């Protein structure tokens, strides 16, 4: 079952599109055109609203739904015929568009709140296209530094006979390391950790560079980082700064029609606490000739604690969304567009 916060941000966004006078009215009407939302979920949302929990999420989601309904980019003031919530639905295969709502079988909407993460990938898949599910990126890119770090961390764990080599760790071993290792390592272990992260970042950057040798490959990588797909979709949510976030994601075709790709570069960043590879891409606006830069970084880290699980690569956007040429902001809701009465 999705978390309450997820239900609020996704379902209330959808309810805001129907033209009801206010949120409470929408929760009481429970429109049949909103599919895959049952009475139990509505009761839970109404209870949460009445006790005042998640008030910011309720407000922002409602505003975003109304904004999409009145937007020229969206429904243009007409009521939706059907809104489908994916909820706990598990896709039958890999879905490239991160949609939480589907409106009128056409508009795909991703609800994104308080995060500037573009994607979460395996490091191998991102940096050089390898997709081995059991790949240990840390051992592969910084084997000696990884082993040095482990040897200094091993004495900090008691009650478990840990193996001599980090490559031989079992699942129970990893659980013990996760639970007993301090959040911040000290002394020699801290120094070994810094050397380890620097090596992972350096090798990851080098392998990424080798994987995108041509300008065409670099442009396609930027499309992937920005999550551009063959069909446009919308992102409705709240920025890290707390402001409502609403924009349309262009397709590669759309982006090429408005901007020329100029360059992509990436580099290892030292002393950031995690292995970090920063990146930057440049585009030139066809009409104005203005050069626009998109910046971000990739954080390579263990999932759920040191040594706990296979490392993951989190891709963060550092440029404000409204400054990314691939994202088209939705204008504020227009009061002159009258929605059908609720």
Secondary structure as UniProt FT lines:
FT   HELIX           4..7
FT   HELIX           8..12
FT   HELIX           13..15
FT   TURN            16..17
FT   HELIX           23..29
FT   TURN            32..33
FT   STRAND          34..35
FT   HELIX           39..51
FT   TURN            52..54
FT   HELIX           55..70
FT   TURN            72..77
FT   STRAND          83..85
FT   TURN            87..88
FT   STRAND          101..103
FT   TURN            104..106
FT   STRAND          107..113
FT   STRAND          117..121
FT   HELIX           123..127
FT   TURN            133..134
FT   HELIX           137..154
FT   TURN            155..156
FT   HELIX           166..168
FT   HELIX           171..180
FT   HELIX           187..211
FT   HELIX           215..225
FT   TURN            226..227
FT   STRAND          233..238
FT   TURN            240..241
FT   STRAND          244..249
FT   HELIX           252..258
FT   STRAND          259..269
FT   STRAND          275..285
FT   TURN            286..288
FT   STRAND          291..302
FT   TURN            303..304
FT   TURN            306..308
FT   STRAND          311..317
FT   HELIX           321..323
FT   TURN            325..326
FT   STRAND          327..329
FT   TURN            335..336
//
